[in-house]
């Protein structure tokens, strides 16, 4: 079930498509339009001359309320996205964007701290993968330990955190013979960026499910007037 729920990265790309933002405009304008036209008759007869007249039908080929419900569903989904979407996913579209900020290699430690402090991410998967890649290591209880605190020294920036009664330590940049190894550090930043991105992108599954449900509702309710409009147009051209 969880695999069928779209992630935050997909929602981010979807909501950034300009054309869909017109749903927000429709949501705002339709009630105003409905109020202004509620007293108008369904048909208006225009007398062109004493012997000829023309009737204008003001009815839409669909119920505008259905399209408004579609817009409402979209707007609620968009608001939930704005409120709950992880900042990391919204700020960095890719590793290229992250590098564009020209962060120090140490900055990835601070981003990792935010992840360890979050209650909605899969910290188990993050920790296992970081251990497998040798980017974090277990430390014994004899070492000075401050849970989820970032410590800055001249050589490195450290993050220490506790998970499942085990203490872990993550530090950047990577040192070789006491000096920063720029090649290994660059590789590490790339790998760790995507680990953090993936964990945040898969977070808050309940909210993602609600957003996906609302978008599906918006799609279905939009499809109804859309099909009605096509049917009405075909009737006009084929009559």
C-alpha positions, 0 to 999 in steps of 0.5 A: 500500500505504501508503495502506491502512495506518491512521494513529496518529490512527485507532488512538488513537481506536480504543483509547480506546473503552472496550468494546474494553479488556475484551479485556485483562480477558478475556486475563487472566481466561481462563487462570485460569478454565480452570485452575479448571475443568479438572477439572470434567466436561463434564456435571453431572447434578442429581437433582431427585427420585427420578424426575426429573433434570436434566443441565447441560452445561458446554461452551461453544458455542465454543473459549475458546482462540480468544477468548483468541487474539483477546484476545492479538492485541488486547493485543499491538497495544495494547502496541505502540500505547502504546510507539510511538504519537507523544506529539504525537498522544496528547497533542493530540486536536485543535487545540482540545486544543492551545490548551487547554494555553495554550501560547505561540505559540513552543511550536510551534517546540519541537514542530517541533524534535521532528519534525525530530529524528525519523527516522520522519517524512516530513521532506521533505513537512513541509519542502516544505509549510512552505516553500510556506506561507512559514513556513520559509525557506532561509538561507545558510551565512554565517549562524550555524547550529546544526542542530536547535537552538532559539534564544530571543530577546526577539522570537522563538524560532528553529529551524534545521535542515538538510535535503538539504544546505540550511539552513532557519530557522523562527521564531515569533511572526510579526512585522510592523514589528518587533512580533508580529502576533497574527492572522497568528501565530494562523493560523500556529499552526493551520496548523503544528499540523496539519502536525506532527500529520499527519506524526507520524500517518503515521510508523512505517509498519512498526509501524502495519502490525503493529498493523493486522494484529494487530487484523484477527487479533483481529477474525477470531478474535473473529468465530468464537466470536461466530458460534458463539454466535449459531448455538447461540442460534438452535438453542435457540430454534428447536428 
